[in-house]
Amino acid sequence: MQGIDSAGPGHVTLEVTLPDDAKFGAEVPGSMTVYALLEDGKVYKQTMPERRVRLAANPFGKGAMRGAYYLKDVKTDEIFVAKRMLDTKDTSEASYEADILTQIYARFLAYRFNKQRAVQKMLDFAPGCIIRIGSMRTMYFMEPLLRGEFVKYGSHVVGAGNRHYWGVDHVSHTTCMQVFN
């Protein structure tokens, strides 16, 4: 699915091979809870109207904490990524909400960083939401499916000693510590 480009550490080209329709599960209801950071620093939370979705039968990737599945919106045919915690003891709404809030605050700080400096390449964090799928209302962290070329900064891609990743990782992890400690 991805390869590290010769342009340097963290340069990733995502060549996505989507599963055919037969590899998606049955159509089921899905309800999303979206989060936004308001100007006053407060977090806005809203549950959206139910939508019909189909989740891929198997994950296309696994990390240390989550399995990643393709998720298809039946009405729009748009494909998303749905991530589920691998540790079944850590599937509370609070753990998923912590991920969302960390990304929201990191994205806000990236926006402010970009605005205050004349940067050629913008720093951004993918938006996400919580989606509950099927009759069991199983929770997933849902985010856009990224395609094309970009630089991915994170310790699992470029290594903790790489100077290119430190700032981005620091923004995300420091934000998490400030919000939740």
C-alpha positions in Angstrom: 0.0 0.0 0.0 2.8 2.5 0.7 6.4 2.9 0.0 9.1 5.2 1.2 10.2 7.5 -1.5 13.9 8.0 -2.3 13.4 11.8 -1.7 14.2 11.1 2.0 12.9 9.8 5.3 9.1 10.1 5.7 8.4 10.7 2.0 5.5 8.4 1.3 3.6 7.7 -1.9 0.3 6.0 -1.2 -0.7 3.8 -4.1 -4.1 2.6 -2.8 -5.5 -0.6 -4.2 -9.1 -0.7 -3.0 -10.9 -3.9 -2.3 -13.6 -4.9 -4.8 -17.2 -4.7 -3.5 -17.2 -8.4 -2.6 -14.6 -7.8 0.1 -16.8 -5.4 2.0 -19.2 -6.7 4.6 -22.9 -6.2 4.5 -24.5 -2.8 4.5 -25.1 -1.7 8.1 -26.1 1.5 10.0 -23.3 3.8 11.1 -23.6 6.9 13.3 -20.8 9.5 13.5 -19.9 11.8 16.3 -17.9 14.8 15.0 -15.8 17.2 17.0 -14.6 20.7 16.2 -12.5 23.2 18.0 -14.2 26.6 18.3 -12.6 30.0 18.4 -12.9 30.2 22.2 -11.0 27.0 22.6 -14.0 24.9 23.5 -14.7 21.6 21.8 -18.0 21.2 19.9 -19.4 17.7 19.7 -22.4 16.6 17.6 -23.8 13.2 16.6 -24.7 13.2 12.9 -27.7 11.5 11.2 -27.2 7.8 10.6 -25.7 6.7 7.3 -25.4 3.3 5.7 -21.8 1.9 5.5 -20.0 -1.2 4.5 -16.8 -2.2 6.4 -14.1 -4.3 4.7 -14.0 -7.8 6.1 -10.3 -7.7 7.0 -7.9 -4.9 8.0 -5.6 -3.7 5.3 -3.0 -2.8 7.9 -2.1 -3.0 11.6 -0.1 -0.8 13.8 1.0 -1.1 17.4 -2.4 0.1 18.7 -5.0 -0.1 15.9 -6.2 -2.2 12.9 -7.1 -0.1 9.8 -10.1 -1.1 7.6 -11.6 0.4 4.5 -15.1 1.8 5.1 -17.4 2.7 2.3 -20.3 5.2 2.5 -23.1 3.4 0.6 -24.8 6.7 -0.6 -21.7 8.5 -1.8 -19.4 5.6 -2.6 -16.7 7.5 -0.8 -14.0 5.4 0.9 -12.7 6.2 4.4 -10.3 4.5 6.8 -11.8 3.1 10.0 -9.4 2.3 12.8 -10.2 0.0 15.7 -8.2 -0.6 18.9 -6.5 -3.9 18.9 -6.5 -4.2 22.7 -10.2 -5.0 23.4 -9.8 -3.7 27.0 -9.2 -0.2 25.5 -12.3 0.3 23.5 -14.1 2.9 25.6 -15.5 6.0 24.1 -13.0 8.0 26.3 -10.0 6.3 24.6 -11.4 7.1 21.1 -12.3 10.6 22.2 -8.8 11.1 23.5 -7.4 10.3 20.0 -9.9 12.7 18.4 -9.1 15.6 20.8 -5.3 15.1 20.4 -5.7 15.4 16.6 -8.0 18.4 16.9 -5.6 20.3 19.1 -2.6 19.3 17.0 -4.4 20.3 13.8 -5.2 23.7 15.4 -1.6 24.2 16.4 -0.4 23.3 12.9 -2.8 25.8 11.4 -1.5 28.5 13.7 2.1 27.5 12.9 1.4 27.7 9.1 -0.4 31.1 9.5 2.5 32.7 11.5 5.3 31.6 9.2 5.9 31.7 5.5 6.1 28.0 4.9 6.3 26.4 1.5 4.8 23.1 2.6 1.9 23.2 5.0 1.8 21.1 8.2 -1.5 19.4 8.8 -3.1 16.6 10.7 -5.9 14.6 9.2 -9.4 15.2 10.6 -11.2 12.4 12.3 -14.4 11.4 14.0 -15.9 8.5 15.9 -18.2 6.1 14.0 -20.3 3.4 15.6 -21.1 0.6 13.2 -23.7 -2.1 13.1 -26.1 -3.5 15.7 -23.3 -3.9 18.3 -22.4 -0.2 17.8 -18.7 -1.1 17.5 -16.6 2.0 17.7 -14.0 3.0 15.2 -11.8 6.1 14.6 -12.7 7.3 11.1 -10.6 9.5 8.9 -10.2 10.4 5.2 -8.4 8.0 3.0 -5.1 9.7 2.0 -3.9 9.2 -1.5 -0.9 10.6 -3.5 2.4 11.9 -2.3 3.1 13.5 1.1 5.6 13.5 3.9 4.5 11.5 6.9 6.1 12.5 10.2 6.0 10.1 13.0 8.3 7.9 15.1 7.1 4.7 13.4 8.1 6.0 10.0 11.3 8.0 10.2 12.7 7.1 13.6 13.1 9.0 16.9 16.5 10.4 16.0 15.4 12.1 12.8 15.4 15.9 13.0 12.5 16.1 10.5 10.0 14.4 12.6 10.7 15.7 16.1 8.6 19.0 15.9 5.5 17.4 14.5 5.6 14.5 17.0 6.3 16.9 19.8 3.2 19.0 18.9 1.0 16.0 18.9 2.3 14.4 22.1 2.7 17.6 24.0 -0.9 18.5 23.1 -2.1 15.2 24.3 -0.3 15.6 27.6 -1.6 19.1 28.2 -5.2 18.2 27.4 -5.4 14.9 29.3 -3.0 15.2 32.2 
